[in-house]
Amino acid sequence: MDIDETVLDNARYQVQMLRDGTRYDSESWDRWVALRGAAPVPGVVDFIGTGQALGFQFAFVTNRSCRTRPGSSDACPQHADTMANLESVGIDTASTTLMLRADRPPERCRPLLTEAEQAEGRWSSDKTSRRACAALDHDIVMLFGDQLGDFTEVENVAPGASNRARAADHRQDWGTRWFMLPNPTYGAWQPRTSAEKRELLNGIE
């Protein structure tokens, strides 16, 4: 499962930006993560609890990024913040896995890294290798997210290529193994080219 806008609802952060007349930046986002105050997306706590009762385990694959903070020796305080936030909304994290962007992967997963990730020694924003890491010792039965990258590799899509066309390549998975949650606030689901925008607006005057 992705986390932001899939498990945790960051509407309060979005509202604060509107009130302040600001835009997203990594510093304000990290301050928000440190507050551990995101609410759960409706239904997600019951869904995860029911799944755990049935014997399923959950891996959270998020592009929340590991980064140091002034005055802290922790290389990834965002990990503890995120786990604490999940627990605060009622999610049992005892048997869960959490993989953040820019975190260092376990040794067993290093062969799965992309060439760029191997050079850095950290997870990149592409979640492909993290999904592969989870699959080393688990059968992945469902994926949940709010962006196409939560389900399939999108980093190497040719410029101008349509995410809608790429999603159509996996039509058999949507609603059976892959579940997309609407994100009304941000994301790569927005049209990227003029042609895509014209297609969506066709017939709308």
TORPAFI-580681 format. One line per field, with one value per residue (C-alpha): residue number from 1; x, y, z. Coordinates in steps of 0.02 Angstrom, whole numbers, plus 50000, padded with zeros to 5 digits. Example, Ala and Ser with C-alpha at 12.3 -4.5 7.8 and 13.67 -1.06 7.14 Angstrom:
<recs>
nr = c(1:2)
xx = c(50615:50684)
yy = c(49775:49947)
zz = c(50390:50357)
</recs>
This chain:
<recs>
nr = c(1:2:3:4:5:6:7:8:9:10:11:12:13:14:15:16:17:18:19:20:21:22:23:24:25:26:27:28:29:30:31:32:33:34:35:36:37:38:39:40:41:42:43:44:45:46:47:48:49:50:51:52:53:54:55:56:57:58:59:60:61:62:63:64:65:66:67:68:69:70:71:72:73:74:75:76:77:78:79:80:81:82:83:84:85:86:87:88:89:90:91:92:93:94:95:96:97:98:99:100:101:102:103:104:105:106:107:108:109:110:111:112:113:114:115:116:117:118:119:120:121:122:123:124:125:126:127:128:129:130:131:132:133:134:135:136:137:138:139:140:141:142:143:144:145:146:147:148:149:150:151:152:153:154:155:156:157:158:159:160:161:162:163:164:165:166:167:168:169:170:171:172:173:174:175:176:177:178:179:180:181:182:183:184:185:186:187:188:189:190:191:192:193:194:195:196:197:198:199:200:201:202:203:204:205)
xx = c(50000:50052:50032:49992:49813:49796:49816:49846:49748:49855:49712:49765:49934:49850:49732:49878:49963:49804:49791:49974:49971:50117:50157:50226:50408:50512:50543:50360:50315:50445:50378:50206:50272:50357:50190:50125:49952:49880:49707:49665:49583:49403:49387:49572:49594:49452:49516:49693:49630:49517:49658:49776:49645:49635:49824:49877:50031:50046:50195:50188:50288:50296:50390:50402:50588:50721:50819:50915:50852:50954:51000:50960:51081:50942:50971:50786:50674:50531:50523:50480:50363:50266:50253:50194:50063:49999:49987:49901:49755:49732:49840:49936:50111:50190:50193:50204:50349:50384:50496:50533:50617:50803:50810:50944:50876:50916:51061:50951:50862:51015:51025:50851:50902:50908:51077:51043:50987:51142:51251:51164:51139:50961:50784:50732:50559:50524:50439:50478:50626:50535:50388:50512:50593:50425:50392:50551:50463:50280:50148:50080:49893:49839:49913:49834:49883:49833:49964:50010:50185:50109:50070:50194:50357:50331:50505:50560:50404:50450:50421:50243:50184:50013:49992:49814:49880:50003:49862:49759:49898:49853:49664:49648:49724:49616:49481:49545:49725:49757:49649:49668:49600:49549:49666:49580:49730:49888:49973:50037:49861:49838:49858:50039:50020:49910:49841:49785:49702:49610:49550:49480:49394:49326:49140:49147:49116)
yy = c(50000:50177:50289:50469:50490:50300:50262:50434:50590:50747:50869:50974:51004:51053:51173:51253:51290:51372:51478:51529:51558:51438:51287:51117:51112:50979:51080:51115:50936:50867:50977:50904:50725:50762:50814:50636:50712:50644:50566:50396:50383:50328:50139:50100:50056:49928:49860:49833:49762:49639:49588:49559:49455:49346:49322:49450:49558:49736:49824:50013:50080:50268:50411:50500:50531:50491:50647:50708:50847:50978:50921:50738:50596:50488:50463:50433:50509:50503:50314:50329:50475:50377:50221:50325:50411:50244:50178:50335:50309:50129:50026:49881:49899:49752:49641:49776:49831:50013:50064:50249:50337:50369:50236:50103:49934:49773:49674:49538:49666:49754:49646:49709:49891:49987:50044:50220:50153:50044:50196:50289:50139:50197:50173:50297:50369:50225:50093:49947:49879:49900:49799:49666:49668:49635:49494:49402:49321:49365:49331:49501:49483:49666:49838:50002:50179:50345:50358:50243:50224:50134:49990:49984:50062:50234:50310:50253:50299:50391:50580:50620:50441:50426:50357:50315:50203:50122:50092:50012:49885:49817:49824:49646:49698:49850:49808:49632:49651:49837:49968:50153:50279:50449:50590:50758:50863:50820:50690:50629:50574:50749:50762:50788:50838:50958:50812:50725:50884:50906:50726:50747:50910:50849:50889:51002:51184)
zz = c(50000:49964:50117:50073:50014:50019:50204:50279:50232:50222:50191:50341:50261:50097:50188:50279:50114:50050:50207:50197:50009:49987:49880:49925:49975:50059:50217:50258:50212:50331:50471:50436:50440:50606:50681:50655:50636:50474:50487:50413:50243:50280:50291:50288:50472:50466:50301:50366:50531:50441:50325:50471:50561:50405:50405:50275:50303:50242:50164:50155:50008:50017:49936:50101:50098:50227:50271:50421:50533:50624:50797:50765:50732:50658:50472:50443:50578:50452:50476:50661:50626:50496:50602:50750:50642:50577:50755:50817:50696:50752:50634:50710:50638:50728:50573:50441:50331:50291:50145:50119:49973:50004:50139:50127:50072:50166:50097:50024:49915:49846:49688:49644:49637:49475:49414:49478:49648:49662:49630:49773:49885:49921:49860:49725:49695:49575:49682:49567:49665:49830:49767:49709:49880:49965:49841:49891:50039:50011:49880:49832:49813:49804:49774:49830:49783:49708:49570:49427:49499:49648:49532:49389:49332:49256:49271:49099:49002:48842:48845:48795:48822:48900:49075:49023:48885:49006:49130:48991:48966:49138:49122:49187:49354:49395:49521:49547:49608:49587:49673:49635:49761:49690:49739:49711:49760:49663:49558:49391:49343:49273:49082:49036:48855:48757:48659:48819:48881:48716:48722:48897:48852:48686:48679:48831:48784)
</recs>
